[in-house]
Amino acid sequence: MSAPEGPLVIGVDSSTQSAKALVVDAATGQVVARGQAPHTVSAGPGRESDPEEWWRALEAALEQCGRAVEEAAAVSVGGQQHGLVALGADGRPVRPALLWNDVRSAPQSDRLIERQGGPERWAERIGSVPGPAFTVTKWAWLCDNEPEAAAATTAVRLPHDYLTGRMTGQGTTDRGDASGTGWWATAGQNYDEETLELVGLRPELLPRVLTPGEAAGTVRPGLPLPAGALVAAGTGDNMAAALGLGLRPGQPVLSLGTSGTVYAVSPHRPTDPTGTVAGFADARGDWLPLACTLNCTLAVDRLAALLGLGREAVESGGDVTLLPFLDGERTPNLPYASGLLSGLRHGTTGGQVLQAAYDGAVFALLRALDEVLDEETPRDAPLLLIGGGAKGTAWRETVRRLSGRPVRVPRAEELVALGAAAQAAGLLLEEDPAAVARRWGTAEGPSYEAVPRDDAALARIAGTLAGADTLLRQR
């Protein structure tokens, strides 16, 4: 490995399952060291995680990076969105964090939408209609179900805020991650007093929202990071991935991970009253309209395991349809749904059922993509395919067949951590972090031509979903 040409920076990805750290040459984007360590998520009844485990996992990931960490001049954290971290007077969590994929707050979501004037008013003021993933619904759930924990809370943070605060000792966040809470209004780009009053949350419990390019502080002494190193604002994982790709407006992204997401940078503030598109801000000053599904690679892998097949053992043919809503679903908004299989015949093979699971997961994402993209985005614009599933042939070919679009698979991996590193480099070098990532060439990779769209499969899945709507909405 060649010697670094520029200063070193650290990008962190604190995801649902693990912490990852990259030490990156700010001049070239070369990754000079990397580390990863897992943390645990509860098995039920909801989805919870101890924030102190996130910190311990980050420490372990940094230790794996070796001496390169000591030379870093700046650091930034990209973290899973929406999670509710409630801290007590001692600065420690009063309970495990409620994660984005914990849908127990579905009743609170319905109540808040109604009490705040309906979905149209939420979309216009806040930018998004708060489904059960959003932090505001989780705070309402905590107040309803664990009032003692809510009363003991003296600070409310998002996952990336928590880790950044451990580094700096300050309470800060950024506009990108804040826009996923449900109490930061994209219309005024500020905390919405009416919403905070509605859920009984005092403004002083919330972190200060930094402007793009503003530092969160510097690293405190005594941590496994260089004392005095700059700490960037950090952001949510989707915003960090957009930075990591150096996205320009109109470039569509489809991310295949535990959850699936579709998004694009836009100069226009999104306001979708259907709730399909979340009207997020990005980490730079533009917007990041995004749709997210709960069930993606993890759900399809689970079905492959049930069938006793490898994840690539798909077969074409047949009329089977599978809606893999194993954890409820966010897009479409079906928090009480379960998986649904229809169209079985004597001749149906396990490989066809597995292909149907891929089709069902990709269908939900592509239908949301049509709502995410601006009208001026050309129909033949290539999809940037990222996430763990992007390297899988079955995922890639399913996306090509059902989208009818060309596909590009960036070679760069760990785009959330790379995006955080680009943000740290941008702060250090006083540059636009997306321009830094473009200089690093993070979006380069093999391209695949468009193939004819499988309209018959799309129509079959749409018909099954429409016909089963009432069943899927039952508790």
C-alpha positions as CSV (number, residue, x, y, z in Angstrom):
1,M,0.0,0.0,0.0
2,S,1.4,3.4,-1.0
3,A,2.1,6.1,1.5
4,P,-0.9,8.6,2.0
5,E,-0.8,11.7,-0.1
6,G,-2.9,13.8,2.2
7,P,-4.0,13.9,5.9
8,L,-5.9,10.9,7.3
9,V,-9.6,11.0,8.3
10,I,-11.9,8.5,10.0
11,G,-15.3,7.6,8.7
12,V,-17.6,5.6,11.0
13,D,-20.8,3.7,10.1
14,S,-22.8,2.7,13.2
15,S,-25.5,0.5,11.7
16,T,-28.2,-1.7,13.1
17,Q,-25.8,-4.7,13.5
18,S,-22.3,-3.3,13.8
19,A,-19.8,-0.5,13.9
20,K,-17.4,0.0,11.0
21,A,-14.5,2.3,10.9
22,L,-12.4,3.4,7.9
23,V,-9.1,5.4,8.0
24,V,-9.0,7.2,4.7
25,D,-6.4,9.3,2.8
26,A,-8.3,12.6,2.4
27,A,-6.5,13.4,-0.8
28,T,-7.1,10.2,-2.7
29,G,-9.8,8.2,-0.9
30,Q,-7.5,5.3,-0.3
31,V,-8.6,3.2,2.6
32,V,-5.4,2.7,4.7
33,A,-7.1,0.7,7.6
34,R,-10.4,-0.7,8.5
35,G,-12.2,-2.4,11.4
36,Q,-15.6,-3.8,12.2
37,A,-17.2,-5.1,15.4
38,P,-20.8,-6.3,16.1
39,H,-23.4,-5.3,18.6
40,T,-26.6,-6.9,19.5
41,V,-30.3,-6.1,18.8
42,S,-33.0,-7.6,20.9
43,A,-35.1,-10.4,19.4
44,G,-38.4,-8.9,20.6
45,P,-41.0,-7.8,21.2
46,G,-39.6,-4.7,19.5
47,R,-36.1,-3.8,18.2
48,E,-33.8,-2.4,20.8
49,S,-30.1,-1.9,21.3
50,D,-27.9,-0.6,24.1
51,P,-26.2,2.6,22.9
52,E,-23.2,1.8,25.1
53,E,-22.7,-1.3,23.0
54,W,-22.4,0.9,20.0
55,W,-19.6,2.8,21.7
56,R,-17.8,-0.4,22.7
57,A,-18.2,-1.8,19.2
58,L,-16.7,1.5,17.8
59,E,-13.7,1.2,20.2
60,A,-13.1,-2.4,19.0
61,A,-13.4,-1.3,15.3
62,L,-10.9,1.5,15.9
63,E,-8.5,-0.8,17.7
64,Q,-8.5,-3.1,14.6
65,C,-7.4,-0.1,12.5
66,G,-4.1,0.0,14.4
67,R,-1.7,3.0,14.6
68,A,-3.3,4.7,11.6
69,V,-6.0,6.0,13.9
70,E,-3.4,8.0,15.8
71,E,-2.6,10.0,12.7
72,A,-6.1,11.0,11.9
73,A,-6.9,14.7,11.8
74,A,-10.7,14.5,11.6
75,V,-13.5,12.0,12.2
76,S,-17.2,11.8,11.4
77,V,-20.0,9.4,12.2
78,G,-22.8,8.1,10.0
79,G,-25.5,6.4,12.0
80,Q,-28.7,4.5,11.6
81,Q,-31.6,6.9,11.4
82,H,-34.6,7.4,13.6
83,G,-33.4,5.6,16.7
84,L,-34.5,7.1,20.0
85,V,-31.7,7.4,22.5
86,A,-33.0,8.7,25.9
87,L,-30.2,9.9,28.3
88,G,-30.5,10.6,32.0
89,A,-28.9,13.2,34.1
90,D,-25.7,11.1,34.3
91,G,-25.4,11.1,30.5
92,R,-26.1,7.3,30.4
93,P,-29.1,5.8,28.6
94,V,-32.2,5.4,30.8
95,R,-33.2,2.3,28.7
96,P,-32.1,0.6,25.5
97,A,-32.6,2.7,22.3
98,L,-35.7,2.1,20.3
99,L,-34.5,1.4,16.7
100,W,-35.9,2.5,13.4
101,N,-37.3,-1.0,12.6
102,D,-39.3,-1.2,15.9
103,V,-42.9,-0.8,14.8
104,R,-44.5,-0.9,18.2
105,S,-45.3,2.8,17.9
106,A,-47.8,2.3,15.0
107,P,-50.8,3.3,17.2
108,Q,-48.9,6.4,18.3
109,S,-48.1,7.2,14.6
110,D,-51.8,7.0,13.8
111,R,-52.8,9.2,16.7
112,L,-50.1,11.9,16.0
113,I,-51.1,12.1,12.3
114,E,-54.7,12.7,13.3
115,R,-54.1,15.1,16.1
116,Q,-51.7,17.3,14.0
117,G,-54.3,17.8,11.2
118,G,-53.8,14.8,9.0
119,P,-51.0,13.7,6.6
120,E,-51.2,16.7,4.3
121,R,-50.4,19.1,7.1
122,W,-47.5,16.9,8.4
123,A,-46.0,16.7,4.9
124,E,-46.3,20.5,4.4
125,R,-44.8,21.5,7.7
126,I,-42.4,18.6,8.7
127,G,-41.7,17.3,5.2
128,S,-42.8,13.7,6.1
129,V,-45.7,11.8,7.4
130,P,-44.4,10.1,10.6
131,G,-44.7,6.4,10.2
132,P,-43.7,4.1,13.1
133,A,-40.1,4.3,12.2
134,F,-39.9,8.0,13.0
135,T,-38.4,9.2,16.3
136,V,-41.4,11.3,17.3
137,T,-43.7,8.2,17.4
138,K,-41.1,6.3,19.5
139,W,-41.0,9.2,22.0
140,A,-44.8,9.1,22.2
141,W,-44.7,5.3,22.7
142,L,-42.2,5.8,25.5
143,C,-44.4,8.4,27.2
144,D,-47.4,6.1,26.9
145,N,-45.7,2.8,27.9
146,E,-42.8,3.7,30.1
147,P,-43.6,7.1,31.7
148,E,-40.9,6.7,34.4
149,A,-38.2,6.4,31.7
150,A,-39.6,9.4,29.8
151,A,-39.6,11.5,33.0
152,A,-36.0,10.5,33.8
153,T,-34.9,11.6,30.4
154,T,-32.8,14.8,30.3
155,A,-31.5,14.6,26.7
156,V,-32.9,13.0,23.6
157,R,-30.5,12.0,20.8
158,L,-30.3,10.0,17.6
159,P,-27.7,7.2,17.3
160,H,-25.1,9.3,15.5
161,D,-25.7,12.2,17.9
162,Y,-24.9,9.8,20.8
163,L,-21.6,8.7,19.4
164,T,-20.6,12.2,18.3
165,G,-21.4,13.5,21.8
166,R,-19.3,10.8,23.4
167,M,-16.4,12.2,21.3
168,T,-16.9,15.9,21.9
169,G,-18.9,16.2,25.1
170,Q,-21.4,18.4,23.2
171,G,-25.0,17.9,22.2
172,T,-25.2,18.4,18.4
173,T,-26.9,16.9,15.3
174,D,-27.2,17.8,11.7
175,R,-30.1,18.7,9.4
176,G,-30.0,15.4,7.5
177,D,-30.5,13.2,10.6
178,A,-32.8,15.7,12.3
179,S,-35.1,15.6,9.3
180,G,-35.9,12.0,10.2
181,T,-37.2,12.7,13.7
182,G,-40.6,14.1,12.9
183,W,-40.1,17.1,15.1
184,W,-37.7,19.1,12.9
185,A,-39.6,21.0,10.2
186,T,-38.2,21.1,6.8
187,A,-40.4,24.1,6.0
188,G,-38.6,26.4,8.5
189,Q,-35.5,24.2,9.0
190,N,-36.0,24.3,12.8
191,Y,-37.5,22.3,15.6
192,D,-41.3,22.5,15.4
193,E,-42.7,23.9,18.6
194,E,-46.2,22.7,18.0
195,T,-45.1,19.1,17.4
196,L,-42.9,19.1,20.5
197,E,-45.7,20.4,22.6
198,L,-48.0,17.7,21.2
199,V,-45.7,14.9,22.4
200,G,-44.6,16.7,25.6
201,L,-40.9,17.1,24.6
202,R,-39.1,20.2,25.9
203,P,-36.8,21.8,23.3
204,E,-33.9,22.0,25.7
205,L,-33.7,18.2,25.7
206,L,-32.7,18.3,22.0
207,P,-29.3,18.8,20.4
208,R,-28.2,21.9,18.5
209,V,-28.6,21.5,14.7
210,L,-25.3,22.3,13.0
211,T,-25.2,24.0,9.6
212,P,-23.5,22.1,6.7
213,G,-19.8,22.3,7.1
214,E,-19.9,23.3,10.8
215,A,-17.8,21.2,13.2
216,A,-19.4,19.4,16.1
217,G,-16.2,20.1,18.2
218,T,-13.0,18.3,18.8
219,V,-12.1,14.9,20.3
220,R,-11.9,14.9,24.1
221,P,-8.8,13.5,25.8
222,G,-8.8,9.9,27.0
223,L,-10.6,8.4,24.0
224,P,-9.3,5.9,21.4
225,L,-9.0,8.8,19.0
226,P,-6.4,11.6,18.7
227,A,-7.3,14.2,21.2
228,G,-8.0,17.6,19.5
229,A,-8.9,16.0,16.2
230,L,-11.8,17.7,14.4
231,V,-15.2,16.1,14.7
232,A,-17.6,16.8,11.8
233,A,-21.3,17.1,12.3
234,G,-22.0,13.5,11.2
235,T,-25.3,12.5,9.7
236,G,-27.8,9.7,9.1
237,D,-26.7,6.6,7.3
238,N,-28.7,7.4,4.1
239,M,-27.3,10.9,4.0
240,A,-23.8,9.6,4.5
241,A,-24.2,7.1,1.7
242,A,-25.3,9.9,-0.6
243,L,-22.2,11.9,0.3
244,G,-20.1,8.7,-0.2
245,L,-21.4,8.4,-3.7
246,G,-20.9,12.1,-4.4
247,L,-24.4,12.3,-5.7
248,R,-25.6,15.0,-8.0
249,P,-29.3,15.8,-8.3
250,G,-31.3,13.3,-10.3
251,Q,-29.0,10.3,-9.8
252,P,-31.3,7.5,-8.5
253,V,-30.0,5.1,-5.9
254,L,-31.4,1.7,-4.9
255,S,-29.8,0.3,-1.7
256,L,-30.2,-3.3,-0.8
257,G,-29.5,-4.0,2.8
258,T,-31.3,-5.2,5.9
259,S,-33.8,-2.6,4.7
260,G,-34.2,-1.4,1.2
261,T,-34.1,2.3,0.2
262,V,-34.5,4.3,-2.9
263,Y,-33.4,8.0,-3.0
264,A,-32.0,10.8,-5.0
265,V,-30.6,14.3,-4.2
266,S,-33.0,17.0,-5.2
267,P,-33.0,20.8,-5.1
268,H,-36.8,20.7,-4.3
269,R,-38.1,20.2,-0.8
270,P,-40.3,17.0,-0.9
271,T,-43.8,17.0,0.6
272,D,-45.6,13.7,0.0
273,P,-48.9,13.5,1.9
274,T,-49.2,9.7,1.1
275,G,-46.2,9.1,3.4
276,T,-44.5,6.9,0.7
277,V,-41.6,9.4,0.3
278,A,-39.9,10.8,3.4
279,G,-38.9,14.4,2.8
280,F,-35.5,14.3,4.3
281,A,-32.8,16.9,4.1
282,D,-29.4,15.9,3.0
283,A,-26.1,16.7,4.8
284,R,-25.1,19.5,2.4
285,G,-28.1,21.9,2.0
286,D,-30.2,20.1,-0.6
287,W,-32.9,17.5,-0.1
288,L,-33.0,13.7,-0.1
289,P,-36.4,12.4,-0.9
290,L,-36.3,8.7,0.2
291,A,-38.5,5.7,0.5
292,C,-37.6,2.8,2.7
293,T,-38.8,-0.8,3.0
294,L,-38.3,-2.9,6.1
295,N,-38.0,-6.2,4.3
296,C,-35.1,-6.6,1.9
297,T,-32.0,-8.9,2.0
298,L,-32.6,-10.2,5.5
299,A,-36.2,-11.3,4.6
300,V,-35.2,-12.9,1.3
301,D,-32.3,-14.8,3.0
302,R,-34.7,-16.0,5.7
303,L,-37.0,-17.4,3.0
304,A,-34.0,-19.0,1.2
305,A,-33.1,-20.7,4.5
306,L,-36.7,-21.9,5.0
307,L,-36.6,-23.4,1.5
308,G,-33.2,-25.0,2.2
309,L,-31.7,-23.1,-0.8
310,G,-28.7,-20.9,-1.3
311,R,-29.5,-17.2,-1.9
312,E,-28.6,-17.5,-5.6
313,A,-30.7,-20.6,-6.3
314,V,-33.5,-18.8,-8.1
315,E,-35.5,-20.2,-11.0
316,S,-37.6,-18.4,-13.6
317,G,-41.2,-19.4,-14.6
318,G,-44.4,-20.0,-12.7
319,D,-47.1,-17.7,-11.4
320,V,-46.2,-17.7,-7.7
321,T,-46.2,-14.3,-5.9
322,L,-44.6,-13.7,-2.5
323,L,-44.8,-10.5,-0.5
324,P,-41.9,-10.9,2.0
325,F,-43.4,-8.6,4.7
326,L,-41.9,-10.6,7.5
327,D,-41.5,-7.7,9.9
328,G,-44.5,-5.7,9.0
329,E,-43.8,-3.2,6.2
330,R,-43.1,0.5,6.0
331,T,-43.5,0.9,2.2
332,P,-46.3,0.2,1.7
333,N,-47.4,1.3,5.2
334,L,-48.5,-2.1,6.6
335,P,-47.0,-2.3,10.1
336,Y,-49.1,-5.3,11.1
337,A,-48.6,-7.3,7.9
338,S,-46.8,-10.7,7.6
339,G,-45.4,-12.5,4.6
340,L,-48.0,-13.6,2.0
341,L,-47.5,-16.4,-0.6
342,S,-50.0,-17.0,-3.4
343,G,-50.3,-18.8,-6.7
344,L,-48.8,-22.1,-5.7
345,R,-49.2,-25.0,-8.1
346,H,-48.1,-28.7,-8.1
347,G,-45.3,-27.7,-10.5
348,T,-44.0,-24.8,-8.5
349,T,-40.4,-25.2,-7.5
350,G,-38.5,-23.9,-4.5
351,G,-36.3,-21.8,-6.8
352,Q,-39.4,-20.1,-8.3
353,V,-40.7,-19.3,-4.8
354,L,-37.3,-17.8,-3.9
355,Q,-37.4,-15.7,-7.1
356,A,-40.8,-14.6,-6.1
357,A,-39.4,-13.3,-2.8
358,Y,-36.8,-11.3,-4.7
359,D,-39.5,-10.0,-7.0
360,G,-41.7,-8.9,-4.1
361,A,-38.9,-7.1,-2.3
362,V,-37.8,-5.3,-5.4
363,F,-41.3,-4.4,-6.5
364,A,-41.9,-2.4,-3.4
365,L,-38.7,-0.5,-3.9
366,L,-39.3,0.3,-7.6
367,R,-42.9,1.4,-7.0
368,A,-41.6,3.9,-4.4
369,L,-38.8,5.0,-6.8
370,D,-41.3,6.4,-9.2
371,E,-42.5,8.7,-6.4
372,V,-39.0,9.7,-5.3
373,L,-37.7,10.9,-8.6
374,D,-38.4,14.3,-10.1
375,E,-40.3,14.4,-13.3
376,E,-37.2,15.8,-15.1
377,T,-35.1,12.7,-14.2
378,P,-34.8,10.8,-17.5
379,R,-36.3,7.3,-17.6
380,D,-33.1,5.8,-18.8
381,A,-31.0,7.2,-16.0
382,P,-28.9,4.3,-14.6
383,L,-29.8,3.0,-11.1
384,L,-26.8,3.0,-8.8
385,L,-27.2,-0.3,-6.9
386,I,-25.5,-0.3,-3.5
387,G,-25.7,-2.2,-0.2
388,G,-24.9,-5.8,0.6
389,G,-27.3,-7.2,-1.9
390,A,-25.8,-5.2,-4.8
391,K,-23.0,-7.8,-5.3
392,G,-25.5,-10.6,-5.6
393,T,-26.4,-11.7,-9.2
394,A,-30.0,-12.6,-8.2
395,W,-30.6,-9.1,-6.7
396,R,-29.0,-7.3,-9.7
397,E,-30.8,-9.3,-12.3
398,T,-34.1,-8.9,-10.5
399,V,-33.7,-5.1,-10.4
400,R,-32.8,-5.0,-14.1
401,R,-35.7,-7.2,-15.1
402,L,-38.3,-5.3,-13.1
403,S,-37.0,-1.8,-13.6
404,G,-36.1,-1.8,-17.3
405,R,-33.3,0.6,-16.4
406,P,-29.5,0.3,-16.8
407,V,-27.7,-0.5,-13.6
408,R,-24.3,0.5,-12.3
409,V,-22.8,-1.2,-9.2
410,P,-20.1,1.0,-7.6
411,R,-17.0,-0.8,-6.7
412,A,-16.6,1.2,-3.5
413,E,-17.8,-0.6,-0.4
414,E,-18.9,0.7,3.0
415,L,-20.4,3.8,1.4
416,V,-21.8,5.1,4.7
417,A,-18.4,5.1,6.3
418,L,-16.8,6.5,3.2
419,G,-19.4,9.3,3.2
420,A,-18.6,10.1,6.8
421,A,-14.9,10.1,5.8
422,A,-15.7,12.5,3.0
423,Q,-17.6,14.8,5.4
424,A,-14.6,14.7,7.7
425,A,-12.3,15.4,4.8
426,G,-14.5,18.3,3.6
427,L,-14.4,19.9,7.0
428,L,-10.6,19.5,7.2
429,L,-9.9,20.7,3.7
430,E,-12.7,23.2,3.5
431,E,-14.3,21.5,0.5
432,D,-17.7,20.3,-0.5
433,P,-17.8,16.7,0.8
434,A,-19.7,15.4,-2.2
435,A,-17.0,16.9,-4.5
436,V,-14.4,15.1,-2.3
437,A,-16.1,11.8,-2.9
438,R,-16.4,12.4,-6.6
439,R,-12.6,13.1,-6.7
440,W,-12.2,9.7,-4.9
441,G,-14.2,8.0,-7.7
442,T,-16.5,6.2,-5.3
443,A,-19.4,5.8,-7.8
444,E,-17.3,4.1,-10.4
445,G,-18.0,0.4,-11.2
446,P,-19.4,-2.1,-13.8
447,S,-22.4,-1.1,-15.8
448,Y,-25.2,-3.3,-17.1
449,E,-27.5,-2.4,-20.0
450,A,-31.2,-2.2,-19.6
451,V,-33.3,-5.2,-20.4
452,P,-37.0,-5.3,-21.3
453,R,-39.2,-4.7,-18.3
454,D,-41.2,-7.7,-17.0
455,D,-44.6,-5.9,-16.9
456,A,-46.4,-9.2,-16.4
457,A,-44.6,-9.9,-13.2
458,L,-45.2,-6.3,-12.0
459,A,-48.9,-6.5,-12.7
460,R,-49.2,-9.9,-11.0
461,I,-47.5,-8.6,-7.8
462,A,-49.6,-5.4,-7.9
463,G,-52.8,-7.4,-8.2
464,T,-51.9,-9.7,-5.3
465,L,-51.0,-6.7,-3.1
466,A,-54.3,-4.9,-3.9
467,G,-56.4,-8.0,-3.4
468,A,-54.8,-8.8,0.0
469,D,-54.8,-5.2,1.3
470,T,-57.5,-5.8,4.0
471,L,-55.8,-9.0,5.2
472,L,-52.4,-7.4,5.4
473,R,-53.7,-4.5,7.5
474,Q,-55.1,-6.7,10.2
475,R,-53.4,-6.7,13.6
